[in-house]
């Protein structure tokens, strides 16, 4: 019972910790780290990088000699061939063959060496792709994170708008009961309060949608209670982006993993051309091997006895007939032992092999042609990457300038509408301004505040996009 209580207590604390983590406030650094660790696109890019590393290691291993061994055991029944005498026997034979061989390529037109260089470059390109995937998810997280904060500010602004409407409605409600205000003014403000309530509802839904998008990037289950930490005033851009588009492009060419990956793949394709050309050369190899065998049919003869025996024939000689004797030997046989056969049948070989490609249905030469086509394609991809990058940077820079101008103008607009609403509210409270003009002034200020919030974060996102292109994304 004591252990059950301890177990339940531990489970309770674990569940409490889980709830606390679910209700936690994420900062930008945490969101980026979680997204990089959990995002499936990043994980797949990492697997591609690891696959390239294995290919590179395999090509390096091809410099080593190959060594293989073989063991064959078998049983033959019926009419079988004796492997030692090459005669047929009508008996069951148990046989075994043992072999080992080694081969070392001495020269093959530098194909192996160039393959190592090719896969090494492909591995480096895989690293750059992995870094690019992390940069992409980082930028997406930053953008979505800022959208969450943006929508949080919009929700705050919507609540402030609603609070102003509530205060005015409460004041007019008392005056309406006493007949001190026109009913139309009262119902205009009441309708404005309903409009502001709908704005709050829409802002809440938009905020939750932004949080959902952020959690999807992080690959974290959606929980409504999750919030994000606000950025400090020092983290928000206070001035115009310092560099121009050409400076950003120059930095991108040097630092962006996307560009480096395209260059490395072009260099890898160049090495592949050398690999296919190297295969056209003769291959010089050093080989060696050893082998032995065993057969249950193998037997060894031995002499049992010998004697001179009269054959019954004779030879005529001047002195008479001479009898002919033959030397008769009796032999027996015994099975040769396993280890004796293993030792007696042992043989080795060594030599140099030269393989000269003469005619292989033009396959090797066609491989050279295909490698050259792949190289041309890699060059086009590299150039296309640079061209598209320049276009994207120029467009991003234009968007940043536009966002900055919009932010500056909206800042002035908010100041103007704020003063306009202040005077309108004073006049409305004094009864010298009708409800329509008051609502117009309020809506102008509310709309300007919303636009300013959007413009501020839009400009911040535009600067982060340019930092991303520079290869110096800061967060």
Secondary structure, 3 states (H helix, E strand, C coil): CHHHHHHHHHHHHHHHHHHHHHCCEECHHHHHHHHHHHCHHHHHHHHHHHHHHHHHHHHHHCCCCEEEEEEEEEEECCEEECCCCCCEEECCEEEEEEEEEEEEEEECCCHHHHHHHHHHHHHHHHHHHHHHHHHHHHHHHHHHHHHHHHHHHHHHHHHHHHHHHHHHHHHHHHHHHCCCCCHHHHHHHHHHHHHHHHHHHHHHHHHHHHHHHHHHHHCCCCCCCCEECCCCHHHCCCCCCCCCHHHHHHHHHHHCHHHHHHHHHHHHHHHHHHHHHHCCCCEEEEEEEEEEEEECCCEEEEEEEEEEEEEEEEEEECCEEEEEEEEEEEEEEEECCHHHHHHHCCEEEEEEEEECCCCCCCHHHHHHHHHHHHHHHHHHHHHHHHHHHHHHHHHHHHHHHHHHHHHHHHHHHHHHHHHHHHHHHHHHHCCCCCHHHHHHHHHHHHHHHHHHHHHHHHHHHHHHHHHHHHCCCCC
